[in-house]
Amino acid sequence: MAVIDTLLERKLETLTLPLAVVLPDGHRIGPARAAITMRLKQLAPLAHIAAGEVGKVAQDYVEDKLDFDGSVRDLMMIATQMIGTDPTKDSGASSPT
């Protein structure tokens, strides 16, 4: 578990908005005054958060494996930073025919 904690701490340090993660046992990773606090009800979502797998984190939320405190707008800003690209921007990969 220490490896995932370390990966998550490194990921959190790169974000412009502070994110904290509270594990089911109450252990907190991240700043005390975070814009978003994710509260895990199970440990499974921890690996998805640490890996920046935003789609799987969203699925974990829908499946009630986690909850969060904070604004959805801030959460989306953090998600965009975690995946490294903005999926709403055209990457130039598609060209008009």
N, C-alpha and C positions, 0 to 999 in steps of 0.2 A: 504494500500500500504506500510505502514511502516514496517509491518511484513515481506513482501517479500524483501524489501530493506535490512532489518537486516539479513535475511537468506542468501541473495546474498552476503552481505559484509563478513559474516562468511565463506562462500564457497570460496570467492576470497582470503581471508587471508591464506587459506591452500595450495594454488597453488605455485609451485616453479617458474613458469613464470607469470609475472604480466598480469592480464586481467582487462580491464575496460569495462563497459557497459554504453552507452549513450542512455538515454530514448528519446522518440519522442519529448518531450518538452525541450530537451537539458540538463536535469539533468544528471550528470555523477556520476557513482558509480565505485570506483576503482582508482588506481593511475594515475597521469597525464602522466607518462612515462611508458605506458604498452606495452608489446610485441604484444598483440592483443587488439584491440578496437572493440567491437561489437556495431554497431549503429542500434538500433531498430526503425523500421518504424511503428510498432504497439506495444501495450503493451502485447499482448498475449504471445510472446516468453519469457517474463520476468520470468514467473512461471516455464517454462521448464529449463531455465538457472539456476535459484535458486535451483531447485530440482535435477539438474545434469542429466536431461533427454536428453542426447546427441543426440539420434535418432530423437527426436522431434525438437531439435534445428536445426539439419540438414534439417529436413523437412521444418521448418520455413524459412531457407535460400533459399531452392529450390522454395518455394512459395513467395519469395521476401518480407518477413516480417522483415528481418534483413539483414545487410551487415556487413562486417568486414574489418579492416585494419590490415595488418601484413602477415606473411608467413603462408602458409598452414601447413608446418611442425610444427611450433609453435602452431598453432591451434589444431593439432592432439595430441600434447603432453599435452596440457591443457585438451582436451576432455578425454584423458585416465585418467588423474588425477581426473576429475570430476566424472567419473563413478566408480572409485576406483579399477578397475581391468583392465588388458590389455587383450582385447578380442583376441589378436593374439597369446597369450600364452596358451598352453594346461594346463587345470586345473587338469588333472588327472582323470576327471570324466568319460572320455571314455577310454575303454581299448580294445586292439586289440583282435579279436576273432580268 
